[in-house]
Amino acid sequence: LDFHYRLGHLGPLLHPAPEKVLVIGMGVGATAGAAALYPGTQVRVVELNPGVVEAARLLRHVNFALHERPNVEIVVNDGRNYLLLTREKFDVIEADPILPTNAGAAVLYSADYYRLARNALKDDGLMVQWLNNSLPGPAYRLLLRSFLDAFPYATLWENGSILIGSPQPLLVDPQVVAAKFASPEVRR
């Protein structure tokens, strides 16, 4: 779970003022739950499977009671189609870990998907993407190139398992990051 928490924290922590966060995929809700801890941040979670949404209710002890937070909206929809149709712009888009080898998941690692995500970001927005660093080298590099096609300014985190990209150079202000730790929930 610690990895999922870090994945959820990185976008809101590094963005200077994250008001709107979109999380594609729910899983147990740990990634979205961590993102929802930031004061003033609205989080929308898009999950394809209604059963996953319901099952996550049972895991409130690991997802920060995601379903009960007033700053969280959960939408049952296909993440790619959601990005295709939304006119909304987000400060941060995060992708919950989904194995690219799972049926249908490849569309969430395509250059087309990343372009849709880029178009749904504000100019200073951040895309946070899990990347399975245990994939064979050629497959890993292919997924990395697909991401870089849409986000020319990118950094690798967690031994190459988290990508953070932006349409503009990523500038992290250490004072802004430190100030976010004033929130007891974030600090914990």
C-alpha positions in Angstrom: 0.0 0.0 0.0 2.8 2.4 0.7 3.6 2.5 -3.1 0.0 3.4 -3.8 0.0 6.2 -1.2 3.2 7.6 -2.7 1.7 7.4 -6.2 -1.4 9.3 -4.9 0.7 11.9 -3.0 3.2 12.8 -5.7 1.0 14.8 -8.0 -0.7 17.0 -5.4 2.5 17.4 -3.5 4.6 18.6 -6.5 1.9 20.7 -8.2 2.0 24.3 -6.8 -1.8 24.6 -6.2 -3.8 21.4 -7.1 -7.5 22.2 -7.1 -8.7 19.4 -9.4 -7.3 15.9 -9.5 -8.5 13.1 -11.7 -7.6 9.6 -10.8 -8.1 6.9 -13.5 -8.8 3.6 -11.9 -9.8 3.0 -8.3 -8.5 -0.4 -7.1 -8.7 -0.4 -3.3 -8.7 3.4 -3.4 -5.4 4.0 -1.8 -4.0 6.2 -4.6 -7.2 8.3 -4.8 -7.5 8.4 -1.1 -4.0 9.8 -0.7 -4.7 12.5 -3.3 -7.8 13.5 -1.5 -5.9 14.4 1.7 -4.8 17.8 0.3 -6.9 20.7 1.6 -8.7 22.6 -1.2 -8.3 19.7 -3.6 -11.3 18.1 -5.4 -10.7 14.6 -6.5 -12.7 12.8 -9.2 -12.1 9.0 -9.5 -13.1 7.2 -12.7 -13.5 3.5 -12.4 -14.8 1.1 -15.1 -16.1 -1.6 -12.8 -19.0 -0.7 -10.3 -18.0 -3.8 -8.3 -14.6 -2.3 -7.6 -16.2 0.9 -6.4 -18.4 -1.1 -4.0 -15.6 -3.3 -2.8 -13.5 -0.3 -2.0 -16.1 0.8 0.6 -15.0 -2.2 2.7 -11.4 -0.9 2.7 -12.0 2.5 4.2 -9.2 1.8 6.7 -6.7 1.8 3.8 -8.3 4.4 1.4 -8.9 7.2 4.0 -12.6 6.6 3.8 -12.6 7.7 0.2 -16.4 7.2 -0.3 -17.2 9.5 2.6 -15.0 12.4 1.8 -16.9 15.5 0.6 -14.0 16.4 -1.8 -14.3 13.1 -3.7 -16.6 12.3 -6.6 -16.6 8.7 -8.0 -17.7 8.2 -11.6 -18.3 4.8 -13.1 -17.0 5.1 -16.6 -14.2 4.0 -18.9 -11.1 6.2 -18.1 -10.0 6.6 -21.7 -13.6 7.5 -22.9 -13.9 9.9 -20.0 -10.8 11.7 -21.1 -12.0 11.7 -24.7 -15.4 13.3 -23.8 -14.5 15.7 -20.9 -14.1 19.4 -21.5 -12.9 19.9 -18.0 -9.3 20.7 -17.2 -7.4 19.2 -14.3 -4.3 20.2 -12.4 -3.2 16.6 -11.9 -4.2 13.3 -13.6 -3.0 10.2 -11.8 -3.3 6.6 -13.1 -3.8 3.9 -10.5 -1.6 0.9 -11.2 -3.1 -1.3 -13.8 -1.0 -4.0 -15.4 -0.5 -3.3 -19.1 -0.8 -7.0 -19.8 -4.4 -7.1 -18.4 -7.1 -7.5 -21.0 -8.0 -4.0 -22.4 -5.4 -2.2 -20.3 -3.1 -1.5 -23.3 -5.2 1.5 -24.3 -4.2 3.1 -21.0 -0.6 3.1 -22.0 -0.9 4.3 -25.6 0.4 7.5 -27.1 -3.3 8.3 -27.9 -4.3 7.9 -24.3 -1.5 10.2 -23.1 -2.5 12.8 -25.7 -6.0 12.7 -24.3 -4.7 13.1 -20.8 -2.5 16.0 -21.9 -5.5 17.7 -23.4 -7.4 17.3 -20.2 -4.6 19.0 -18.2 -4.3 22.7 -17.4 -1.1 24.3 -18.9 0.8 23.7 -15.7 -0.7 20.3 -15.1 1.0 17.1 -14.1 0.4 13.5 -15.3 1.4 10.8 -12.8 1.7 7.3 -14.3 2.7 4.0 -12.9 5.1 2.1 -15.2 5.9 -1.5 -14.5 9.7 -1.4 -14.3 9.9 -5.2 -14.3 8.8 -5.4 -17.9 11.4 -6.6 -20.4 13.6 -3.7 -21.6 12.0 -3.2 -25.1 8.5 -3.2 -23.7 9.4 -0.8 -20.9 11.1 1.6 -23.4 8.1 1.4 -25.7 5.8 2.5 -22.9 8.2 5.2 -21.8 8.4 6.6 -25.4 4.6 6.6 -25.6 4.5 8.7 -22.5 7.2 11.1 -23.7 5.4 11.6 -27.0 2.7 13.5 -25.0 4.7 14.8 -22.1 8.1 15.9 -23.3 9.1 17.1 -19.8 9.1 14.0 -17.6 10.9 12.6 -14.6 11.2 9.1 -13.3 10.6 8.2 -9.7 10.7 5.1 -7.5 13.4 3.3 -9.5 11.7 4.0 -12.8 8.2 2.8 -11.7 6.5 6.3 -11.6 6.5 8.8 -14.4 5.6 12.4 -13.8 5.1 14.4 -17.0 4.0 17.8 -18.0 3.6 19.8 -21.2 5.9 22.4 -19.7 9.2 22.1 -17.7 8.5 20.7 -14.2 9.6 23.1 -11.6 9.3 22.0 -8.0 9.4 24.6 -5.3 10.7 23.0 -2.1 9.0 25.7 0.1 5.6 24.9 -1.5 6.2 21.2 -0.9 7.3 21.8 2.7 4.2 24.0 3.4 1.9 21.1 2.3 3.2 19.1 5.2 1.5 21.5 7.5 -1.7 19.4 7.0 -1.7 16.7 9.7 -3.2 14.2 7.2 -0.6 14.8 4.6 2.2 14.8 7.1 1.1 11.4 8.5 
